[in-house]
Structure formats: structure tokens, C-alpha cells
Amino acid sequence: MHRRLPDTDIYAILSSAHSLGRGNIQTAQQLLEAGVKIIQYREKDFTERQKYDECLAIRELCLYHDACFIVNDDAQLALAVGADG
């Protein structure tokens, strides 16, 4: 839990159930390149290891793009990957 949420009109939510076959990491990259400043990871059906690996990768992308990264409904995972919330 590192910083305040930026003032933005777009708040992206990642979930493979709603990504039309695209992976969460690829989708996060595209969103960040388009200027999104907040990404929330909301994945329910993956294993703990899959979620951890994805969150680490997405967290690195968010750091590179100076964006906030939030993990939904899993405080342990958020802490483990250094998410902002």
C-alpha cells in the first residue's frame, strides 16, 4: 500500500472472464499504453500461483507507467506483490 489514487476518469478492471480471450498481462499493457492510471486485478478462477505470477508482471508494468495497481479481495496477494491497494 504505497500511494494515493491519482485523479483520473478511467479506472480499469482486469478479469479474464471479460477480456474476450486476451490475457490480463497483455490487456494491462495496452491499457497502460493508452494512459490508464489505475488498474484493478479481479481474478477469481485462477490458482494462487497464477494470480501471483500475473500480479507481479502487472505490478512491474504499472511501476514503469507510473500507475496504481490494486488487487481486489486478496490483501495477502496485494502485500506479496507490493500493490498499492
Chimera marker file (.cmm) of the C-alpha trace (Angstrom):
<marker_set name="trace">
<marker id="1" x="0.000" y="0.000" z="0.000" r="1" g="1" b="0" radius="0.5"/>
<marker id="2" x="2.139" y="2.763" z="-1.363" r="1" g="1" b="0" radius="0.5"/>
<marker id="3" x="0.402" y="5.834" z="-2.691" r="1" g="1" b="0" radius="0.5"/>
<marker id="4" x="-2.788" y="7.802" z="-3.121" r="1" g="1" b="0" radius="0.5"/>
<marker id="5" x="-5.054" y="7.130" z="-6.052" r="1" g="1" b="0" radius="0.5"/>
<marker id="6" x="-4.466" y="9.514" z="-8.949" r="1" g="1" b="0" radius="0.5"/>
<marker id="7" x="-7.206" y="11.866" z="-10.059" r="1" g="1" b="0" radius="0.5"/>
<marker id="8" x="-8.466" y="10.143" z="-13.186" r="1" g="1" b="0" radius="0.5"/>
<marker id="9" x="-11.670" y="9.444" z="-15.064" r="1" g="1" b="0" radius="0.5"/>
<marker id="10" x="-10.692" y="5.908" z="-16.109" r="1" g="1" b="0" radius="0.5"/>
<marker id="11" x="-10.307" y="3.008" z="-13.679" r="1" g="1" b="0" radius="0.5"/>
<marker id="12" x="-9.615" y="-0.277" z="-15.446" r="1" g="1" b="0" radius="0.5"/>
<marker id="13" x="-10.633" y="-3.654" z="-14.028" r="1" g="1" b="0" radius="0.5"/>
<marker id="14" x="-8.862" y="-6.792" z="-15.257" r="1" g="1" b="0" radius="0.5"/>
<marker id="15" x="-10.650" y="-10.134" z="-15.335" r="1" g="1" b="0" radius="0.5"/>
<marker id="16" x="-10.108" y="-12.927" z="-17.830" r="1" g="1" b="0" radius="0.5"/>
<marker id="17" x="-13.840" y="-13.641" z="-17.725" r="1" g="1" b="0" radius="0.5"/>
<marker id="18" x="-14.451" y="-10.322" z="-19.504" r="1" g="1" b="0" radius="0.5"/>
<marker id="19" x="-11.348" y="-9.922" z="-21.681" r="1" g="1" b="0" radius="0.5"/>
<marker id="20" x="-12.598" y="-11.532" z="-24.907" r="1" g="1" b="0" radius="0.5"/>
<marker id="21" x="-9.781" y="-14.089" z="-24.881" r="1" g="1" b="0" radius="0.5"/>
<marker id="22" x="-6.940" y="-11.653" z="-24.225" r="1" g="1" b="0" radius="0.5"/>
<marker id="23" x="-4.620" y="-12.297" z="-21.298" r="1" g="1" b="0" radius="0.5"/>
<marker id="24" x="-4.572" y="-9.991" z="-18.293" r="1" g="1" b="0" radius="0.5"/>
<marker id="25" x="-0.936" y="-9.004" z="-18.797" r="1" g="1" b="0" radius="0.5"/>
<marker id="26" x="-1.478" y="-8.119" z="-22.460" r="1" g="1" b="0" radius="0.5"/>
<marker id="27" x="-4.628" y="-6.192" z="-21.584" r="1" g="1" b="0" radius="0.5"/>
<marker id="28" x="-2.847" y="-4.315" z="-18.790" r="1" g="1" b="0" radius="0.5"/>
<marker id="29" x="-0.034" y="-3.342" z="-21.167" r="1" g="1" b="0" radius="0.5"/>
<marker id="30" x="-2.499" y="-1.982" z="-23.720" r="1" g="1" b="0" radius="0.5"/>
<marker id="31" x="-4.464" y="-0.069" z="-21.079" r="1" g="1" b="0" radius="0.5"/>
<marker id="32" x="-1.332" y="1.485" z="-19.625" r="1" g="1" b="0" radius="0.5"/>
<marker id="33" x="-0.046" y="2.471" z="-23.056" r="1" g="1" b="0" radius="0.5"/>
<marker id="34" x="-3.410" y="4.164" z="-23.634" r="1" g="1" b="0" radius="0.5"/>
<marker id="35" x="-2.906" y="6.255" z="-20.486" r="1" g="1" b="0" radius="0.5"/>
<marker id="36" x="-4.903" y="4.418" z="-17.820" r="1" g="1" b="0" radius="0.5"/>
<marker id="37" x="-3.526" y="5.323" z="-14.369" r="1" g="1" b="0" radius="0.5"/>
<marker id="38" x="-5.381" y="2.813" z="-12.146" r="1" g="1" b="0" radius="0.5"/>
<marker id="39" x="-5.649" y="-0.919" z="-12.751" r="1" g="1" b="0" radius="0.5"/>
<marker id="40" x="-7.537" y="-3.302" z="-10.510" r="1" g="1" b="0" radius="0.5"/>
<marker id="41" x="-6.869" y="-7.036" z="-10.744" r="1" g="1" b="0" radius="0.5"/>
<marker id="42" x="-10.061" y="-9.027" z="-10.170" r="1" g="1" b="0" radius="0.5"/>
<marker id="43" x="-9.386" y="-12.659" z="-10.960" r="1" g="1" b="0" radius="0.5"/>
<marker id="44" x="-11.437" y="-15.334" z="-9.189" r="1" g="1" b="0" radius="0.5"/>
<marker id="45" x="-10.831" y="-18.607" z="-11.043" r="1" g="1" b="0" radius="0.5"/>
<marker id="46" x="-7.035" y="-18.797" z="-11.257" r="1" g="1" b="0" radius="0.5"/>
<marker id="47" x="-4.780" y="-20.708" z="-8.873" r="1" g="1" b="0" radius="0.5"/>
<marker id="48" x="-2.930" y="-18.733" z="-6.231" r="1" g="1" b="0" radius="0.5"/>
<marker id="49" x="0.306" y="-19.214" z="-8.192" r="1" g="1" b="0" radius="0.5"/>
<marker id="50" x="-1.264" y="-17.982" z="-11.446" r="1" g="1" b="0" radius="0.5"/>
<marker id="51" x="-2.626" y="-14.893" z="-9.700" r="1" g="1" b="0" radius="0.5"/>
<marker id="52" x="0.714" y="-14.211" z="-8.009" r="1" g="1" b="0" radius="0.5"/>
<marker id="53" x="2.675" y="-14.514" z="-11.261" r="1" g="1" b="0" radius="0.5"/>
<marker id="54" x="0.243" y="-12.276" z="-13.156" r="1" g="1" b="0" radius="0.5"/>
<marker id="55" x="0.147" y="-9.695" z="-10.398" r="1" g="1" b="0" radius="0.5"/>
<marker id="56" x="3.937" y="-9.480" z="-10.268" r="1" g="1" b="0" radius="0.5"/>
<marker id="57" x="4.085" y="-8.851" z="-14.006" r="1" g="1" b="0" radius="0.5"/>
<marker id="58" x="1.246" y="-6.320" z="-13.948" r="1" g="1" b="0" radius="0.5"/>
<marker id="59" x="2.778" y="-4.558" z="-10.941" r="1" g="1" b="0" radius="0.5"/>
<marker id="60" x="6.026" y="-4.094" z="-12.883" r="1" g="1" b="0" radius="0.5"/>
<marker id="61" x="4.092" y="-2.665" z="-15.833" r="1" g="1" b="0" radius="0.5"/>
<marker id="62" x="2.267" y="-0.268" z="-13.519" r="1" g="1" b="0" radius="0.5"/>
<marker id="63" x="5.526" y="0.885" z="-11.949" r="1" g="1" b="0" radius="0.5"/>
<marker id="64" x="7.002" y="1.530" z="-15.397" r="1" g="1" b="0" radius="0.5"/>
<marker id="65" x="3.939" y="3.557" z="-16.424" r="1" g="1" b="0" radius="0.5"/>
<marker id="66" x="3.599" y="5.327" z="-13.037" r="1" g="1" b="0" radius="0.5"/>
<marker id="67" x="0.143" y="3.838" z="-12.496" r="1" g="1" b="0" radius="0.5"/>
<marker id="68" x="-1.561" y="2.493" z="-9.373" r="1" g="1" b="0" radius="0.5"/>
<marker id="69" x="-2.130" y="-1.233" z="-9.065" r="1" g="1" b="0" radius="0.5"/>
<marker id="70" x="-4.919" y="-2.615" z="-6.877" r="1" g="1" b="0" radius="0.5"/>
<marker id="71" x="-5.630" y="-6.265" z="-6.104" r="1" g="1" b="0" radius="0.5"/>
<marker id="72" x="-9.304" y="-6.950" z="-5.446" r="1" g="1" b="0" radius="0.5"/>
<marker id="73" x="-10.378" y="-9.029" z="-2.450" r="1" g="1" b="0" radius="0.5"/>
<marker id="74" x="-6.963" y="-10.510" z="-1.525" r="1" g="1" b="0" radius="0.5"/>
<marker id="75" x="-4.915" y="-8.457" z="0.934" r="1" g="1" b="0" radius="0.5"/>
<marker id="76" x="-2.214" y="-11.128" z="1.232" r="1" g="1" b="0" radius="0.5"/>
<marker id="77" x="-1.648" y="-11.162" z="-2.518" r="1" g="1" b="0" radius="0.5"/>
<marker id="78" x="-1.636" y="-7.360" z="-2.626" r="1" g="1" b="0" radius="0.5"/>
<marker id="79" x="1.051" y="-7.252" z="0.063" r="1" g="1" b="0" radius="0.5"/>
<marker id="80" x="3.074" y="-10.057" z="-1.532" r="1" g="1" b="0" radius="0.5"/>
<marker id="81" x="3.382" y="-8.255" z="-4.868" r="1" g="1" b="0" radius="0.5"/>
<marker id="82" x="3.712" y="-4.727" z="-3.483" r="1" g="1" b="0" radius="0.5"/>
<marker id="83" x="0.401" y="-3.498" z="-4.859" r="1" g="1" b="0" radius="0.5"/>
<marker id="84" x="-0.851" y="-0.021" z="-3.994" r="1" g="1" b="0" radius="0.5"/>
<marker id="85" x="-4.047" y="-1.414" z="-2.559" r="1" g="1" b="0" radius="0.5"/>
<link id1="1" id2="2" r="1" g="1" b="0" radius="0.2"/>
<link id1="2" id2="3" r="1" g="1" b="0" radius="0.2"/>
<link id1="3" id2="4" r="1" g="1" b="0" radius="0.2"/>
<link id1="4" id2="5" r="1" g="1" b="0" radius="0.2"/>
<link id1="5" id2="6" r="1" g="1" b="0" radius="0.2"/>
<link id1="6" id2="7" r="1" g="1" b="0" radius="0.2"/>
<link id1="7" id2="8" r="1" g="1" b="0" radius="0.2"/>
<link id1="8" id2="9" r="1" g="1" b="0" radius="0.2"/>
<link id1="9" id2="10" r="1" g="1" b="0" radius="0.2"/>
<link id1="10" id2="11" r="1" g="1" b="0" radius="0.2"/>
<link id1="11" id2="12" r="1" g="1" b="0" radius="0.2"/>
<link id1="12" id2="13" r="1" g="1" b="0" radius="0.2"/>
<link id1="13" id2="14" r="1" g="1" b="0" radius="0.2"/>
<link id1="14" id2="15" r="1" g="1" b="0" radius="0.2"/>
<link id1="15" id2="16" r="1" g="1" b="0" radius="0.2"/>
<link id1="16" id2="17" r="1" g="1" b="0" radius="0.2"/>
<link id1="17" id2="18" r="1" g="1" b="0" radius="0.2"/>
<link id1="18" id2="19" r="1" g="1" b="0" radius="0.2"/>
<link id1="19" id2="20" r="1" g="1" b="0" radius="0.2"/>
<link id1="20" id2="21" r="1" g="1" b="0" radius="0.2"/>
<link id1="21" id2="22" r="1" g="1" b="0" radius="0.2"/>
<link id1="22" id2="23" r="1" g="1" b="0" radius="0.2"/>
<link id1="23" id2="24" r="1" g="1" b="0" radius="0.2"/>
<link id1="24" id2="25" r="1" g="1" b="0" radius="0.2"/>
<link id1="25" id2="26" r="1" g="1" b="0" radius="0.2"/>
<link id1="26" id2="27" r="1" g="1" b="0" radius="0.2"/>
<link id1="27" id2="28" r="1" g="1" b="0" radius="0.2"/>
<link id1="28" id2="29" r="1" g="1" b="0" radius="0.2"/>
<link id1="29" id2="30" r="1" g="1" b="0" radius="0.2"/>
<link id1="30" id2="31" r="1" g="1" b="0" radius="0.2"/>
<link id1="31" id2="32" r="1" g="1" b="0" radius="0.2"/>
<link id1="32" id2="33" r="1" g="1" b="0" radius="0.2"/>
<link id1="33" id2="34" r="1" g="1" b="0" radius="0.2"/>
<link id1="34" id2="35" r="1" g="1" b="0" radius="0.2"/>
<link id1="35" id2="36" r="1" g="1" b="0" radius="0.2"/>
<link id1="36" id2="37" r="1" g="1" b="0" radius="0.2"/>
<link id1="37" id2="38" r="1" g="1" b="0" radius="0.2"/>
<link id1="38" id2="39" r="1" g="1" b="0" radius="0.2"/>
<link id1="39" id2="40" r="1" g="1" b="0" radius="0.2"/>
<link id1="40" id2="41" r="1" g="1" b="0" radius="0.2"/>
<link id1="41" id2="42" r="1" g="1" b="0" radius="0.2"/>
<link id1="42" id2="43" r="1" g="1" b="0" radius="0.2"/>
<link id1="43" id2="44" r="1" g="1" b="0" radius="0.2"/>
<link id1="44" id2="45" r="1" g="1" b="0" radius="0.2"/>
<link id1="45" id2="46" r="1" g="1" b="0" radius="0.2"/>
<link id1="46" id2="47" r="1" g="1" b="0" radius="0.2"/>
<link id1="47" id2="48" r="1" g="1" b="0" radius="0.2"/>
<link id1="48" id2="49" r="1" g="1" b="0" radius="0.2"/>
<link id1="49" id2="50" r="1" g="1" b="0" radius="0.2"/>
<link id1="50" id2="51" r="1" g="1" b="0" radius="0.2"/>
<link id1="51" id2="52" r="1" g="1" b="0" radius="0.2"/>
<link id1="52" id2="53" r="1" g="1" b="0" radius="0.2"/>
<link id1="53" id2="54" r="1" g="1" b="0" radius="0.2"/>
<link id1="54" id2="55" r="1" g="1" b="0" radius="0.2"/>
<link id1="55" id2="56" r="1" g="1" b="0" radius="0.2"/>
<link id1="56" id2="57" r="1" g="1" b="0" radius="0.2"/>
<link id1="57" id2="58" r="1" g="1" b="0" radius="0.2"/>
<link id1="58" id2="59" r="1" g="1" b="0" radius="0.2"/>
<link id1="59" id2="60" r="1" g="1" b="0" radius="0.2"/>
<link id1="60" id2="61" r="1" g="1" b="0" radius="0.2"/>
<link id1="61" id2="62" r="1" g="1" b="0" radius="0.2"/>
<link id1="62" id2="63" r="1" g="1" b="0" radius="0.2"/>
<link id1="63" id2="64" r="1" g="1" b="0" radius="0.2"/>
<link id1="64" id2="65" r="1" g="1" b="0" radius="0.2"/>
<link id1="65" id2="66" r="1" g="1" b="0" radius="0.2"/>
<link id1="66" id2="67" r="1" g="1" b="0" radius="0.2"/>
<link id1="67" id2="68" r="1" g="1" b="0" radius="0.2"/>
<link id1="68" id2="69" r="1" g="1" b="0" radius="0.2"/>
<link id1="69" id2="70" r="1" g="1" b="0" radius="0.2"/>
<link id1="70" id2="71" r="1" g="1" b="0" radius="0.2"/>
<link id1="71" id2="72" r="1" g="1" b="0" radius="0.2"/>
<link id1="72" id2="73" r="1" g="1" b="0" radius="0.2"/>
<link id1="73" id2="74" r="1" g="1" b="0" radius="0.2"/>
<link id1="74" id2="75" r="1" g="1" b="0" radius="0.2"/>
<link id1="75" id2="76" r="1" g="1" b="0" radius="0.2"/>
<link id1="76" id2="77" r="1" g="1" b="0" radius="0.2"/>
<link id1="77" id2="78" r="1" g="1" b="0" radius="0.2"/>
<link id1="78" id2="79" r="1" g="1" b="0" radius="0.2"/>
<link id1="79" id2="80" r="1" g="1" b="0" radius="0.2"/>
<link id1="80" id2="81" r="1" g="1" b="0" radius="0.2"/>
<link id1="81" id2="82" r="1" g="1" b="0" radius="0.2"/>
<link id1="82" id2="83" r="1" g="1" b="0" radius="0.2"/>
<link id1="83" id2="84" r="1" g="1" b="0" radius="0.2"/>
<link id1="84" id2="85" r="1" g="1" b="0" radius="0.2"/>
</marker_set>
